[in-house]
Amino acid sequence: MNVLTQLAILLLICFVGEGVALLLPIAFPSSVISMILLFLLLLTGALKLRQIEDAADFLTKNMAFFFIPAGVEILENYKPVADKILPLLAVLVLTTVITFAVTAGTVHLCLAVQRRLGGGARA
């Protein structure tokens, strides 16, 4: 399937997610709705992975590029958070350490469960 066609499919799913978000009585991110919709379409087989695989691979490989506008926006609006930079950095470092610890603990727990069930990888 052509990459432009695959991108069109993904864009259509995003537009449907936007529409659903507008219809909901509560605020809910349309991007999350779109991801849930994509998951359901793939799960039910209404959409095959091969129908979007090339476009999805391209978008995933170039994901860092899409964060540039957010980074520029943060740099442009630095003044409102300038006096709060140390607490902000402390929160960022703390949450990063907590995320690493929880991830390591989860992997360790999963490996222990696999070993206990008898078929897991040895670490």
Order of alpha helices (4+ residues) and beta strands (2+ residues): alpha-alpha-alpha-alpha-alpha
